[in-house]
Amino acid sequence: MAFDIPLSVIIVNIVGITIAAWFLRSRLKAKLAEVEARQSRKRED
């Protein structure tokens, strides 16, 4: 089983996965903040 994958491909994949994880994390944090704001507005009513 020979690994003849170029190092540049591995680096690009790692960078892509990191960007995807950052994007998903930022979306989840934004959604969580939205839900918390909605709940706090609901409590004030």
N, C-alpha and C positions, 0 to 999 in steps of 0.2 A: 504494500500500500504506500505509494509514493505521493508525498505532498509537494506538488510542483506549482502551488498557487503563489503567484508573485506577492511580495511583501506589500506592494502598493495596494493590491486588492484587499488584503487583510486590513490595512490602515483605513481605507475608504469605508469598508464595512463597519469597522469600530466607530468611526466618526458618524456614519449614518445612523447606527443604532443609538449612539449617544444623543444625537439631535432628536430622534424619534422619542426617546425616553423623556428628554427635557420638554418636548412639546406636549406629550401626554400629561406629564406632571403639572405643567403650567395650566393646561385645560382643566384638570381635576381640581387644582387649587382655586381656580376662578369659579368653577361650578360650586364648590364647597362654600366659598365666600358668598355666592349668590343665595344659596339655600339658607345659610345662617342669617343673612340680612332679611330674607323673607320671613324666617321664623321670628326674628326679633320684632319685625313690623306686626306680625300676627299677635304677639304677646302684648304689644302696646295698645291694640284695639280693644 
